Amino acid sequence: MRLSTVICNYNTRDDLARCLESLERTSRDLPHEIIVVDNGSRDGSAAMVRERFPDVTLIDTGANLWYSGGNNRGIRVARGEYVLLLNPDTVIVESLARVVAYLDEQPGVGAVTAQERFADGRVIFTASRLAGYADFVLSYTLVGAILRGWRERRRRRMWYDGWGRDSTRPIEVAPGSFLMARRDILARIGGFDERLKLFFTDDDLCRRILATGAAIHYVADYWLVHDEHASIDQVPRLTQRVYFEDLLAYTRKYHGGPAAWLLAALLVPTRIGMALKRRMQR
């Protein structure tokens, strides 16, 4: 088996159906298995997969294991030489055999991502450098409003300012919406850290892939369509809470408890302001 595609789904039935249809159209030239992990969806996603896509391996968790837990369930049963982590709100346009061939030809590359586009053809500016502690303070607290110039310089650097996502190159963070990795590397690092539920999961995973000595590449001449945020936009209040929890968990893991405590304190005005904004919008 050359490739295992793992899709973690939560209440995105129609998007998932389109994604699976696109995979069936474009991957007939590749020994390939598709694994859908349904995180306790209430919209009939699991039933749809059973009825319309009988060749797909369905793992119905019966509960929300979040992005990290759901993907780990899929990774553990994957048999492919490579594992593609794919969002259900994507549409594959070209054969995945091209991305597999790229990894075959680049033994020092542990994972790749590809160019993502909106449905209207605009390129989505994915891929970044790893954020540092200063980036978190500047991006999410009032300190960034005071030191705006420093914040913007760091932000431009982190997002590879001047690179139009039109050339293939090494990167530090690949988006979890489309990330193809060698299965042996994912096994070596233990998959996703489930202390991070939904956010900073790709930052953490890529950081640990890079720590093995393997590179991560952005492949510009392969592209797919991505309808961003189809799942998380359903519950914005919960999403905001989980975002800050994951931010602090990631900070604690890589920068220590005192740094996480300080960031949590600096985040208080930000979180109060966001709560007030939500109330005013009701």
N, C-alpha and C positions, 0 to 999 in steps of 0.2 A: 504494500500500500504506500503510494507516494505521498498522499496528502489527506489530512483530516481537517475539515472545517468545523469549528465549534462556534455555535451561535447561542448566546444567552438572551433569552426572550422574557419580557414582562409586559403583558397587555398591549402588544403591538401586532395583533393577528394579521391585519391586512398588509402591513409593511413586511412582516415575516413571509407571507405567501409570495409577495413580489420578489423578495430576496431569494427564496428557494426556487422559484421559477427561473430566475436569472442564472442561478448556479446550475440547474439542470440543462439549460440551453448552452452554456459556455464551457462545461467541464466534461464533455463526453469523451475527450481525447486523453483523459488522465485517470489512472487508478485512484479513486477518490471516494472518501466516505464523508457524509454530512451528519453532524451530531447537533441536535437542538436540545438545549437545556431550558425547560420552561419553569420559571420561578413562581409557580403558583398563580398564574394568570387567571383572571376572572372573565376574560372576553372570549373564551372558547379557542384559544390558540392551540392548546394541546390536541383537542378534538379535530381541529382543522388539519394539523400535521398528520394525525393518524389516518384521516379520510383521504386527503389529497396527495400525500407524499409518503406512501408506504415503505419506500426504500430508505427513508431517513430514520436514523436512530434517535428516538425520543426519550429523554430523561425528564420525567414529570416529577419535580421535587415536592410538590404539594405545599410549598412555603417559599417565601422570598429569601433566597440565600444571597441576594445582592449580586452585583456584577462579579466581584472577586470569587465568591463562593460558588456561583453558578458556573463560571468558566472553569474553575478547578475541577468540578464534577465532570465536565466534558473532557478536559485535558487528561484526566486519569484513565478514561476508557479509550482515548484516541490510539489508533494503531499506525498512523502514517509516519513516514520519515520526517515530514514537516507538519506543523499544526498552524492553521490559519484561524486567528481570532477575528470574528467578523460581527459587526452590529447588524441587527435585523432590519434597520432602516437604510440599508445599502442596496444597490443594484449593481451586479457584476456585468460588465459590458464585453470584456475580452476573456479569452481562455486563461485560467489560472496556471496552465502549463508554462506560460511565459515567465511567471514569477518563480515557479519551481526551478526552471532552467537557470534563472539568474543565481539562485542559491547554489545550485549544482556547480556553477562556474566560479563561485566565490567562496572557497572553503573557510576563509577567515571571517566571513560575515555570519553572525548568529541569528539575525532577524532583519526583516525588511518591511517597509510600508510602501504605499504607492500614492500617486496623485489622486486626490479626491476633488470632485466637482459637484456643485449644485446642479439641479435638474436643468437650469437654464444655461449651463456650460461654464459659469464662473468658477475659477479655481478656489478651493478652500485652503487657507494658509495653515495647514497642519505642520507638525514637526517643530521641535524647539530644542534649545539647550536645557539642561537641568537647572531648575530654579534654586537659588540659594536663600539663606535665611533673610538676607537683606531684601530680596525680592518680595518675600511674603509680607514683611513689615511695610514696605513701600506701596505694595499693591492693595492691601486690605485695611490699612489703618490711616488715621489722620496724619501720620508722619509723611506719607506720600504726598498729601496735599501741600504740606509745607516745603518738602524737598522735591518739588515737581520735576525739575530739570534732571536730577539724579535718577528719579524713578523712570523717566522716559528714556534716558540713555541706556539704563539697564534693560528696560523692556525691549527696546530696539535690538540690543545685542542678543537677548534671549531668543527672540523670534527671527534671528538671522536676517536682519535688515539688509535690503538690497538683493536678496535672493527671491526670485519670482516663482519658485517651485517648478521651474522649467528645465532643471538639470539634475542629474543623479549625483548624490553626494553622501558622505557620512553624516549622521546626525546623532543626537544624544537621546531624544525622547520621540518615540513613534506613537501615534494615536492608537488606542485600543480598538478603534472602529475597524481597522484593517491592519493587522500585524501578523506576518507569517514568520514563524520561528522554527528552528530545529528542535524536534521533540526531545532529543537528549539533553539540550541545554535547559529547556523548561523543567525536565525531570531533575536536573542537577541543582537548579536553584529553588525547586519546590513550588513552582507555579506562583500564583498570586498570594500576597500576604492578606489574609482575610480580616485582619484588624482594620484594613482600609476597605470600606464597603463599596464605594461607587466612584470616588474621586481620588486623584493622585495614584491610582492603581497602575496606570501605564508608566508614570514617572518612576515609581518604585520598581516595577518589573524591568524596565529598561536599565535602570541604575544597576540592578543585579546582573543583567545580561552583560553589560559593559565590564563589570567587575570580574567576569570569567576570562576576559581578554578578547572576547569576540566583538566585532564591530556591528553597528546597526546602520543600514543604508536606506535612503529615500530613493525609490526608483521612479523617475519622472516620466518615462515613456510607457508606463502602464497606468491606466486610470479607471476609476469607478465613480458612480453617482452616490451621494450620501445626503439623506434628508436628516440633518442633525437634530438631536434632542427629541426624537419622537416619543421616547419612553419617559424621560425624566421630566418633560414639560407637563405631564399629567398631574403632578403633585408638587407645585413650586414651593410651598411652605416646608414640606418634609425635605425636599431637595436642598433647600438652603441650610436647614439644620444639619443634615448629613454632610454637606460640603464643609462646614466649619469643623465638625467632628473629625472628618478625614484630614483636613488641613492640620489640625492640632496633633492628630495621631502620627502623621508623616513627619511633622516637625519634631515631635518627641523621639521618633525612631532615629532620625539622622542628626539632630542638633541638641538633643538632651532635654531632660525635664525642666530645668530652669528657663531655657529658651522658649519652650512651649508655654510655660506659665506666663512669661512676660508677653508673648504674643497674644495669649488669651485675654490678658488684661487690656492690651492695646486694642483688641477687637471689640470691646464692650460698646464704645460709641457707635461703631459701624453696625453692630447687630441691633442696637436700639433704633438707629435711624432706619434700618431696613424693616423692622417690625412696625414702626410708625407709618412708613410708606405703604405697607400692606393694608393697614387699617384704613388709611385715607382712600385707598382704591376700592374698598368694599362698597 
